[in-house]
Amino acid sequence: MDTFSPIEIFNTSGIEIPINESDAIFILTQIQNTQNGIYESVELVYVDETEITRINNEYLNHDYVTDIITFRLDDGIDNSAIEGTIYCCAQRISEQASEFNQTIKDEFLRVMIHGFIHLLGYNDQTEEEKKEMTKMEDYFLEMYKKD
């Protein structure tokens, strides 16, 4: 019997990804247990710099490489059935690990957590919003490391 998983991971980046479905499900579960939201279906898609730049340009009118772009696909009226796609640039995340003096796995986890939090409706446009998101990222990253 197949077990339903709310997350699917795709990797077209050409770079090995240091996290897997079990990591993602653990973190999703922790977020669901502490936040008001249930993830029904999430695609986590790792792409290269060319593709993330194309997506960024097409949908956000930004012509540059970024680490993550998150799209909520359900109606967003409530958080009872969150559906979304999270595009992550594997190369950029790997570079950030060095820049921020983090392990590659920790940086991949942090960016994934960041995307999950965005799907809940949190933003990072202001300094205050960025601080709140970073605090949440730290919290869920620590929960993961304790397990």
KENU-709697 format. One record per residue (C-alpha): residue number from 0; residue in one letter; x, y, z. Coordinates in pm, 1 decimal, always signed. Example, Ala and Ser with C-alpha at 12.3 -4.5 7.8 and 13.67 -1.06 7.14 Angstrom:
BEGIN
+-----+----+----------+----------+----------+
!   i ! aa !     east !    north !       up !
+-----+----+----------+----------+----------+
!   0 !  A !  +1230.0 !   -450.0 !   +780.0 !
!   1 !  S !  +1367.0 !   -106.0 !   +714.0 !
+-----+----+----------+----------+----------+
// end
This chain:
BEGIN
+-----+----+----------+----------+----------+
!   i ! aa !     east !    north !       up !
+-----+----+----------+----------+----------+
!   0 !  M !     +0.0 !     +0.0 !     +0.0 !
!   1 !  D !   +138.2 !   +340.3 !    -97.6 !
!   2 !  T !   +166.0 !   +608.8 !   +168.0 !
!   3 !  F !    +55.1 !   +956.1 !    +63.5 !
!   4 !  S !   +325.3 !  +1218.9 !    +88.8 !
!   5 !  P !   +236.1 !  +1587.6 !    +72.9 !
!   6 !  I !   +570.5 !  +1665.3 !    -89.9 !
!   7 !  E !   +741.0 !  +1577.5 !   -415.4 !
!   8 !  I !  +1103.6 !  +1667.6 !   -478.4 !
!   9 !  F !  +1238.6 !  +1721.7 !   -828.8 !
!  10 !  N !  +1599.5 !  +1797.3 !   -915.8 !
!  11 !  T !  +1693.2 !  +1924.3 !  -1260.9 !
!  12 !  S !  +1987.2 !  +2129.7 !  -1133.4 !
!  13 !  G !  +2266.1 !  +1882.0 !  -1204.3 !
!  14 !  I !  +2381.8 !  +1922.7 !   -842.6 !
!  15 !  E !  +2333.7 !  +1657.8 !   -574.3 !
!  16 !  I !  +2080.6 !  +1774.2 !   -316.5 !
!  17 !  P !  +2179.7 !  +1697.1 !    +46.9 !
!  18 !  I !  +1820.3 !  +1665.5 !   +173.6 !
!  19 !  N !  +1550.4 !  +1412.8 !    +97.2 !
!  20 !  E !  +1177.1 !  +1353.5 !   +129.5 !
!  21 !  S !  +1211.4 !  +1234.4 !   +490.9 !
!  22 !  D !  +1383.7 !  +1561.2 !   +585.9 !
!  23 !  A !  +1110.4 !  +1763.1 !   +416.6 !
!  24 !  I !   +826.4 !  +1565.5 !   +573.5 !
!  25 !  F !   +980.4 !  +1597.0 !   +921.6 !
!  26 !  I !  +1002.1 !  +1974.7 !   +886.5 !
!  27 !  L !   +655.0 !  +2005.4 !   +731.0 !
!  28 !  T !   +514.5 !  +1809.6 !  +1024.8 !
!  29 !  Q !   +689.4 !  +2035.5 !  +1277.6 !
!  30 !  I !   +557.6 !  +2346.5 !  +1102.8 !
!  31 !  Q !   +203.6 !  +2204.3 !  +1088.4 !
!  32 !  N !   +221.8 !  +2117.8 !  +1459.7 !
!  33 !  T !   +309.4 !  +2475.8 !  +1558.3 !
!  34 !  Q !   +150.3 !  +2692.5 !  +1289.1 !
!  35 !  N !   -197.2 !  +2731.0 !  +1146.6 !
!  36 !  G !   -163.4 !  +2540.4 !   +823.2 !
!  37 !  I !   -182.5 !  +2198.9 !   +660.2 !
!  38 !  Y !    +29.8 !  +2122.6 !   +355.8 !
!  39 !  E !   -174.7 !  +1919.5 !   +112.7 !
!  40 !  S !    +60.9 !  +1922.7 !   -184.8 !
!  41 !  V !   +402.7 !  +2084.5 !   -221.2 !
!  42 !  E !   +647.2 !  +2051.2 !   -507.9 !
!  43 !  L !  +1006.6 !  +2130.0 !   -418.2 !
!  44 !  V !  +1189.4 !  +2186.2 !   -746.7 !
!  45 !  Y !  +1567.8 !  +2233.4 !   -764.4 !
!  46 !  V !  +1681.4 !  +2413.2 !  -1077.7 !
!  47 !  D !  +1996.9 !  +2571.5 !  -1217.7 !
!  48 !  E !  +2081.2 !  +2943.0 !  -1236.4 !
!  49 !  T !  +1945.8 !  +2980.8 !  -1589.6 !
!  50 !  E !  +1605.1 !  +2841.1 !  -1495.5 !
!  51 !  I !  +1567.3 !  +3035.6 !  -1167.4 !
!  52 !  T !  +1657.1 !  +3355.9 !  -1353.6 !
!  53 !  R !  +1398.1 !  +3275.2 !  -1622.2 !
!  54 !  I !  +1127.4 !  +3212.4 !  -1359.0 !
!  55 !  N !  +1228.0 !  +3525.1 !  -1166.6 !
!  56 !  N !  +1211.8 !  +3735.0 !  -1482.7 !
!  57 !  E !   +888.1 !  +3585.1 !  -1617.0 !
!  58 !  Y !   +683.8 !  +3598.5 !  -1297.3 !
!  59 !  L !   +845.6 !  +3873.0 !  -1087.5 !
!  60 !  N !  +1013.5 !  +4094.2 !  -1352.2 !
!  61 !  H !  +1353.5 !  +4047.8 !  -1181.4 !
!  62 !  D !  +1644.9 !  +3961.5 !  -1408.2 !
!  63 !  Y !  +1882.5 !  +3796.2 !  -1159.8 !
!  64 !  V !  +1965.4 !  +3471.3 !   -982.8 !
!  65 !  T !  +1790.5 !  +3413.9 !   -651.0 !
!  66 !  D !  +1791.7 !  +3121.0 !   -410.6 !
!  67 !  I !  +1416.9 !  +3060.9 !   -389.3 !
!  68 !  I !  +1084.6 !  +3155.0 !   -547.2 !
!  69 !  T !   +761.9 !  +3031.9 !   -388.9 !
!  70 !  F !   +420.2 !  +3006.5 !   -552.9 !
!  71 !  R !   +105.0 !  +2932.3 !   -356.4 !
!  72 !  L !   -129.1 !  +2746.9 !   -593.1 !
!  73 !  D !   -447.4 !  +2702.4 !   -388.6 !
!  74 !  D !   -697.2 !  +2984.1 !   -339.2 !
!  75 !  G !   -516.2 !  +3102.4 !    -24.6 !
!  76 !  I !   -841.9 !  +3173.6 !   +157.0 !
!  77 !  D !   -733.7 !  +2962.4 !   +452.1 !
!  78 !  N !   -441.7 !  +2739.9 !   +540.5 !
!  79 !  S !   -637.4 !  +2415.2 !   +562.5 !
!  80 !  A !   -514.2 !  +2277.5 !   +230.9 !
!  81 !  I !   -192.3 !  +2450.7 !   +124.1 !
!  82 !  E !    -72.6 !  +2370.0 !   -226.0 !
!  83 !  G !   +237.8 !  +2523.0 !   -373.9 !
!  84 !  T !   +553.9 !  +2498.6 !   -575.8 !
!  85 !  I !   +889.4 !  +2606.9 !   -440.3 !
!  86 !  Y !  +1168.9 !  +2664.5 !   -692.3 !
!  87 !  C !  +1519.3 !  +2655.6 !   -543.9 !
!  88 !  C !  +1847.8 !  +2731.5 !   -717.3 !
!  89 !  A !  +2080.7 !  +2455.0 !   -598.4 !
!  90 !  Q !  +2396.8 !  +2633.9 !   -713.4 !
!  91 !  R !  +2301.4 !  +2958.1 !   -537.2 !
!  92 !  I !  +2216.4 !  +2773.1 !   -214.6 !
!  93 !  S !  +2554.7 !  +2596.4 !   -225.4 !
!  94 !  E !  +2729.6 !  +2931.8 !   -272.2 !
!  95 !  Q !  +2532.5 !  +3082.6 !    +17.8 !
!  96 !  A !  +2647.2 !  +2802.3 !   +247.8 !
!  97 !  S !  +3005.2 !  +2925.4 !   +204.9 !
!  98 !  E !  +2907.0 !  +3292.6 !   +226.4 !
!  99 !  F !  +2714.0 !  +3238.0 !   +551.7 !
! 100 !  N !  +2962.9 !  +2985.0 !   +694.9 !
! 101 !  Q !  +2699.0 !  +2710.2 !   +707.5 !
! 102 !  T !  +2710.0 !  +2346.2 !   +607.9 !
! 103 !  I !  +2558.6 !  +2281.0 !   +267.9 !
! 104 !  K !  +2286.5 !  +2063.5 !   +425.1 !
! 105 !  D !  +2194.2 !  +2332.9 !   +679.6 !
! 106 !  E !  +2165.9 !  +2596.2 !   +408.0 !
! 107 !  F !  +1948.7 !  +2368.9 !   +191.4 !
! 108 !  L !  +1728.4 !  +2299.7 !   +495.3 !
! 109 !  R !  +1703.0 !  +2671.4 !   +579.7 !
! 110 !  V !  +1597.7 !  +2766.0 !   +226.8 !
! 111 !  M !  +1342.4 !  +2482.0 !   +218.8 !
! 112 !  I !  +1202.3 !  +2597.4 !   +555.3 !
! 113 !  H !  +1189.3 !  +2953.3 !   +419.9 !
! 114 !  G !   +973.4 !  +2832.3 !   +129.1 !
! 115 !  F !   +739.7 !  +2637.2 !   +356.6 !
! 116 !  I !   +693.7 !  +2946.8 !   +573.7 !
! 117 !  H !   +618.2 !  +3158.9 !   +265.6 !
! 118 !  L !   +343.5 !  +2912.5 !   +173.3 !
! 119 !  L !   +182.6 !  +2987.5 !   +511.6 !
! 120 !  G !   +153.2 !  +3350.0 !   +404.3 !
! 121 !  Y !   +458.1 !  +3501.2 !   +574.2 !
! 122 !  N !   +651.0 !  +3763.1 !   +377.3 !
! 123 !  D !   +999.7 !  +3908.8 !   +394.9 !
! 124 !  Q !   +960.0 !  +4247.5 !   +230.3 !
! 125 !  T !  +1038.4 !  +4458.1 !   +538.2 !
! 126 !  E !  +1319.9 !  +4428.4 !   +792.3 !
! 127 !  E !  +1067.7 !  +4328.5 !  +1059.9 !
! 128 !  E !   +921.7 !  +4054.3 !   +837.4 !
! 129 !  K !  +1273.9 !  +3929.4 !   +754.2 !
! 130 !  K !  +1358.6 !  +3909.8 !  +1125.9 !
! 131 !  E !  +1039.9 !  +3713.3 !  +1198.0 !
! 132 !  M !  +1107.2 !  +3468.3 !   +914.9 !
! 133 !  T !  +1470.3 !  +3421.4 !  +1018.5 !
! 134 !  K !  +1359.5 !  +3350.8 !  +1375.2 !
! 135 !  M !  +1117.1 !  +3085.7 !  +1245.9 !
! 136 !  E !  +1383.6 !  +2935.7 !  +1017.9 !
! 137 !  D !  +1623.5 !  +2911.3 !  +1313.5 !
! 138 !  Y !  +1355.2 !  +2749.0 !  +1528.8 !
! 139 !  F !  +1263.3 !  +2477.7 !  +1276.8 !
! 140 !  L !  +1627.1 !  +2414.5 !  +1183.1 !
! 141 !  E !  +1704.5 !  +2356.0 !  +1552.3 !
! 142 !  M !  +1403.3 !  +2122.3 !  +1585.6 !
! 143 !  Y !  +1539.7 !  +1923.1 !  +1292.5 !
! 144 !  K !  +1887.8 !  +1901.5 !  +1444.9 !
! 145 !  K !  +1750.6 !  +1784.4 !  +1781.5 !
! 146 !  D !  +1569.1 !  +1489.6 !  +1626.1 !
+-----+----+----------+----------+----------+
// end
